[in-house]
């Protein structure tokens, strides 16, 4: 029976017309539609009719739509609007006509090494953005990735409920962000190897990947680290993965232009005209003072040279705090010192890959070859959008992201069912450090 028959040709929200069903999944169906106001084609997604009685699923679908419509990133399929029509929630997205990665792989095509490295960087940047917004994709695979010209890609359905029942977590917002990195590793391996889905799944399960000879060793290690990210190894964050992908591309293809990690453009530098400086004639007392200063400088220089001769093995530790690891390693090597990362943690005031603290501190004299131990930042944690989640799910999300659940306040809200999160303090999008407290405001019966 065609479940779309009662909906074909209908107009949602007096604006979006359903024209043709183009896809059906386990939980949703997707229509090609038309925006009567903007006069353009759109994609419209609705839960399957049999799920309308599942209140939890529909509540989470609306919550995911509420989060998705606020997202704005060139690597994401844009969510334009959402609403409810006859108690059936729906989502309006941009209509993508490019092929999915799944369609390309099924046709027998596969990626070459440079293209795969660009692909890893582009998808990695999108994951960094999602994770900064407190959202985990949760079901990233070839069918959710659209391939565009110019080595670009877009990801769809970030954070939407995709699984019903079972022993696993039913909604992707409850997953660890490292799950997305593992899924990216699976996609990269299949795209590079050209093997089918069942073969790839078996290779990954056994831990024995079958590579083609043209795949560089460092790219193989990158994919392996991605696959190990959800366990006890691999990458700690998507940003760490992107930095490694950029470094891999630079090593393997030094003459290729490396894409920017951030979308922000550098501000143009204003070139100011150079003016000639006319030096005034010095008076006698000025000349004498200058000579005295030169003599004092010479004495200080002599003292410094003597101290260097007496204690040639001592060097001053540079200040590495708020410096990225590449800069710190370069500066340390100039002083014949080493740098070792002994820990990583989220810090709201220090950017990712930058140094939070060091031991010994900057300015201390140490012997050459000393290794300076540093604490590296993973960047700030972003308070996720928990509006609409049950209290139990919200607690699980906060704790899995590294926050502590603070005070829980109950208030009456007629638009929410009982025991649903309606607000957080600090609010959604706030930047915090690991272990910081997030308070919850939860709905209760009137």
C-alpha positions in Angstrom: 0.0 0.0 0.0 1.3 3.5 -0.9 1.6 5.3 2.4 2.1 8.6 0.6 -1.3 8.5 -1.2 -3.1 10.6 1.4 -0.4 13.2 1.3 0.5 13.6 -2.4 -0.5 17.1 -3.6 -1.3 18.4 -0.1 0.0 21.7 1.0 1.7 21.9 4.4 1.6 25.1 6.5 -0.2 26.7 3.5 3.2 26.9 1.8 4.9 23.6 1.0 3.3 21.4 -1.6 4.1 17.6 -1.7 4.7 16.6 -5.3 6.5 13.3 -5.4 7.9 10.8 -2.9 11.5 10.3 -3.7 12.8 8.1 -0.8 11.6 5.9 2.0 13.6 4.9 5.1 13.1 2.9 8.2 11.5 5.9 10.0 10.8 8.6 7.5 9.7 9.3 3.9 11.1 12.1 1.8 9.1 14.1 -0.8 10.2 16.4 -3.6 8.1 19.5 -2.8 7.5 23.1 -3.9 7.8 26.2 -1.8 4.8 28.4 -3.0 6.2 31.5 -1.3 9.8 31.4 -2.4 8.9 29.6 -5.7 11.6 26.9 -5.5 11.8 23.2 -5.1 12.5 21.8 -1.7 12.8 18.4 0.0 10.2 17.6 2.7 10.7 14.9 5.3 7.9 13.3 7.4 7.9 10.4 9.9 6.1 7.3 8.5 2.4 7.1 9.4 2.8 4.1 11.7 5.2 6.2 14.0 2.7 9.0 14.7 1.5 7.0 17.7 5.1 6.9 19.1 5.1 10.1 21.1 8.7 9.9 22.1 9.8 9.5 18.5 7.8 12.5 17.3 9.0 14.6 20.2 12.6 13.8 19.4 12.0 14.4 15.7 10.7 17.9 16.5 13.6 18.5 18.9 16.1 17.5 16.2 14.3 19.8 13.7 14.5 22.6 16.2 18.2 22.1 16.5 18.8 21.6 12.8 17.1 24.8 11.6 19.6 26.8 13.6 22.6 25.2 12.0 24.4 27.1 9.2 27.5 25.5 7.6 28.5 25.0 3.9 29.1 21.3 4.7 25.5 20.7 5.8 22.3 20.2 3.8 20.4 23.3 4.9 17.2 22.9 7.0 14.8 25.7 6.0 11.8 25.2 8.1 9.8 22.7 10.2 6.3 22.4 11.6 3.3 20.1 12.3 0.4 19.4 10.0 -2.5 17.3 11.4 -0.4 16.1 14.3 2.3 14.9 11.9 5.7 16.7 12.2 7.6 17.6 9.0 10.9 19.1 8.0 11.7 21.3 5.0 15.3 21.1 3.5 17.1 22.3 0.4 16.7 19.9 -2.4 20.0 18.3 -3.4 20.2 16.9 -6.9 23.8 15.7 -6.8 24.5 12.1 -6.2 25.3 10.5 -2.8 28.6 8.9 -2.1 26.6 5.6 -1.9 25.5 5.9 -5.5 29.0 6.6 -6.7 30.5 3.7 -4.8 27.8 1.3 -6.0 28.6 2.3 -9.6 32.1 0.9 -9.1 34.0 4.1 -8.6 36.5 4.7 -5.8 38.6 7.6 -4.5 42.2 8.3 -5.2 44.5 9.2 -2.3 44.6 13.0 -2.8 40.8 13.1 -3.2 40.3 11.0 -0.1 42.5 13.4 1.9 40.5 16.4 0.7 37.3 14.5 1.5 38.5 13.7 5.0 39.3 17.4 5.6 36.0 18.6 4.2 33.9 16.2 6.2 36.1 16.6 9.2 35.5 20.4 9.2 31.7 19.7 9.1 32.0 17.4 12.1 34.0 20.0 14.0 31.2 22.5 13.5 28.5 20.0 14.5 30.4 18.9 17.7 31.0 22.6 18.6 27.2 23.0 18.5 26.8 20.1 20.8 25.4 17.8 18.1 26.5 14.3 17.1 25.4 13.1 13.6 25.1 9.5 15.0 24.4 7.7 11.7 27.0 9.0 9.3 27.2 6.8 6.2 27.6 7.0 2.4 23.8 7.7 2.0 24.1 10.8 4.1 27.0 12.4 2.1 26.3 14.2 -1.2 29.3 14.8 -3.5 29.7 18.2 -5.2 32.1 19.4 -7.9 35.3 21.0 -6.7 36.0 18.3 -4.0 33.1 19.5 -1.9 30.6 17.5 0.0 27.4 18.0 2.1 26.1 16.0 5.0 22.4 15.5 5.7 20.3 14.4 8.7 22.6 15.4 11.5 21.2 14.5 14.9 17.9 13.0 13.8 16.4 9.8 15.4 17.1 6.9 13.0 16.8 3.7 15.1 13.8 2.3 16.9 14.0 0.0 20.0 16.7 -2.5 20.5 19.5 -2.6 23.1 21.3 0.4 21.6 20.6 4.1 22.1 17.7 5.0 19.9 18.7 8.6 19.2 22.0 9.8 17.9 22.2 12.9 20.2 23.0 10.4 23.0 26.2 9.1 21.3 29.8 10.1 21.8 31.1 12.5 19.1 34.0 10.1 18.5 31.4 7.7 16.9 31.2 10.2 14.0 35.0 10.0 13.5 34.8 6.2 13.5 32.0 6.3 10.9 34.2 8.6 8.7 37.0 6.1 8.9 34.6 3.4 7.6 33.6 5.7 4.7 37.2 6.5 3.9 38.2 2.8 3.9 35.4 1.8 1.6 36.0 4.8 -0.8 39.7 4.0 -1.0 39.6 0.2 -1.2 36.6 -0.1 -3.5 35.3 -3.1 -1.5 31.6 -3.6 -0.9 29.8 -3.0 2.4 29.9 -6.5 3.7 33.6 -6.9 2.9 34.4 -3.7 4.6 32.4 -4.6 7.6 34.2 -7.9 7.9 37.6 -6.3 7.4 36.9 -3.8 10.1 35.6 -6.4 12.5 38.6 -8.6 12.1 41.0 -5.6 12.3 42.7 -6.5 9.0 42.3 -3.9 6.4 43.1 -4.8 2.8 44.8 -1.8 1.1 45.7 -1.1 -2.5 49.4 -0.5 -3.2 48.8 3.2 -4.2 47.4 4.2 -0.8 50.2 6.1 1.2 51.2 4.6 4.5 50.3 7.8 6.4 46.8 7.9 4.9 46.4 4.2 6.0 47.3 5.3 9.5 44.8 8.2 9.4 42.0 5.8 8.5 43.0 3.3 11.1 43.0 6.0 13.8 39.6 7.1 12.7 38.3 3.5 13.1 39.8 3.2 16.5 38.4 6.6 17.8 35.3 5.1 19.4 37.3 2.7 21.4 40.4 3.2 23.5 42.6 4.7 20.8 42.4 6.9 17.8 41.5 10.6 17.7 40.1 12.3 20.8 38.2 14.9 18.8 37.2 15.7 15.2 39.5 18.8 15.2 42.5 16.6 16.0 41.5 14.4 13.1 41.3 17.4 10.7 44.8 18.6 11.8 46.2 15.2 11.1 44.4 15.0 7.7 45.9 18.4 6.7 49.3 17.3 7.8 49.0 14.1 5.8 48.0 16.0 2.7 50.9 18.4 3.1 53.3 15.5 3.4 52.0 13.5 0.5 51.2 16.4 -1.9 53.5 19.3 -0.9 52.7 21.3 -4.1 48.9 21.1 -3.7 46.9 23.9 -2.2 45.7 22.8 1.3 42.1 23.8 2.1 41.6 26.1 5.1 40.6 24.5 8.3 38.3 27.4 9.2 36.0 29.3 6.8 37.1 32.7 8.2 39.0 34.7 5.7 42.0 36.7 6.7 41.5 40.5 7.0 43.3 42.4 4.2 46.4 44.2 5.4 46.5 47.9 4.5 49.8 48.8 3.0 50.9 52.2 4.3 53.3 54.5 2.4 56.8 54.6 3.6 58.1 58.0 4.6 61.8 59.1 4.8 62.9 59.9 8.3 65.3 62.8 8.6 67.7 62.4 11.5 68.4 65.6 13.6 72.0 66.7 14.3 73.1 65.5 17.8 74.3 68.0 20.4 77.5 67.3 22.4 75.8 66.1 25.5 73.6 63.8 23.5 76.6 62.2 21.8 78.3 61.7 25.2 75.2 60.1 26.6 74.9 57.8 23.6 78.5 56.7 24.0 77.9 55.9 27.7 74.9 53.8 26.8 77.0 51.9 24.2 79.7 51.2 26.9 77.1 50.0 29.3 75.6 47.7 26.7 79.0 46.3 25.9 79.6 45.5 29.6 76.2 43.7 29.8 77.1 41.8 26.6 80.4 40.7 28.1 78.7 39.5 31.2 76.2 37.5 29.1 79.1 35.9 27.1 81.0 35.0 30.2 77.9 33.4 31.8 77.3 31.4 28.6 80.9 30.1 28.8 80.7 29.3 32.5 77.4 27.4 32.2 77.1 26.4 28.5 74.6 23.5 29.3 71.9 25.8 30.7 69.1 27.4 28.7 66.0 29.4 29.6 62.6 27.7 29.2 60.4 29.6 26.7 56.8 30.4 27.6 54.7 27.9 25.6 51.3 28.9 27.1 48.7 29.8 24.5 51.0 28.6 21.8 50.0 25.8 19.4 51.9 22.5 19.4 53.7 23.1 16.1 55.0 26.5 17.2 56.0 25.2 20.7 57.9 22.3 19.1 59.8 24.7 16.8 60.6 27.1 19.6 61.8 24.3 21.9 64.1 22.9 19.2 65.8 26.3 18.9 66.7 26.0 22.6 67.7 22.3 22.3 64.7 21.3 24.4 61.8 18.8 23.9 58.1 19.1 24.4 55.8 16.3 25.6 52.0 16.3 25.8 51.2 14.7 29.2 47.5 15.4 29.1 44.5 16.9 27.3 41.4 18.7 28.6 38.6 21.0 27.4 39.2 24.6 28.3 36.9 27.5 27.6 39.7 30.0 27.4 42.3 28.2 25.3 41.8 27.2 21.7 42.1 23.5 20.6 45.7 22.3 20.0 47.1 25.1 22.1 49.0 24.8 25.4 47.2 25.4 28.8 50.1 24.9 31.2 53.7 23.7 31.3 56.3 22.2 33.7 58.9 23.7 34.2 57.4 27.2 33.8 58.7 29.7 31.3 61.8 31.6 32.4 63.3 28.8 34.4 66.9 27.8 33.6 67.3 24.1 32.8 69.8 21.8 31.1 69.7 21.3 27.4 67.8 18.3 26.2 65.3 18.7 29.0 61.7 17.7 28.0 59.1 20.3 28.9 55.8 18.6 29.9 52.7 20.5 28.7 48.9 20.2 29.1 47.1 20.5 25.7 43.7 22.1 25.2 40.9 20.3 23.3 39.1 23.6 23.0 35.9 24.7 24.8 32.9 22.5 25.3 29.6 23.8 23.8 26.4 23.5 25.8 24.2 21.3 23.6 20.6 22.1 22.7 18.6 19.9 25.1 15.2 21.5 24.6 12.6 18.8 24.2 14.7 16.0 25.6 13.5 13.9 28.5 15.3 14.7 31.8 17.0 11.3 31.7 18.3 11.7 28.2 19.5 15.3 28.9 21.5 14.1 31.9 23.1 11.3 29.8 24.0 13.8 27.1 25.6 16.3 29.5 27.6 13.6 31.3 28.8 12.0 28.1 30.0 15.4 26.8 32.0 16.1 30.0 29.6 18.4 31.9 28.2 18.0 35.4 24.4 18.2 35.9 23.6 21.0 38.2 20.4 22.2 39.8 17.1 20.9 38.3 14.2 23.4 38.5 10.6 22.3 37.7 8.2 24.8 36.1 4.8 24.5 34.4 4.9 24.8 30.6 1.7 24.0 28.6 3.6 23.4 25.3 5.7 20.5 26.7 4.8 17.1 28.1 5.9 16.3 31.6 9.6 15.9 32.5 11.0 17.5 29.3 13.9 20.0 29.3 12.7 23.5 28.3 15.8 25.6 29.1 19.4 25.3 30.2 21.6 27.6 32.3 24.1 28.5 30.8 22.0 28.6 27.6 22.6 26.5 24.4 25.8 27.4 22.6 27.7 28.7 25.6 31.4 27.8 25.7 32.5 26.0 28.9 35.4 24.0 30.3 35.3 20.3 31.0 33.6 19.5 34.3 31.6 22.8 34.4 28.0 22.6 35.7 24.9 23.0 33.6 21.5 23.6 35.3 18.3 22.3 33.8 14.7 23.8 33.8 12.2 20.9 33.3 8.5 20.9 32.6 5.9 19.6 35.1 2.2 19.0 35.1 0.1 22.2 35.5 
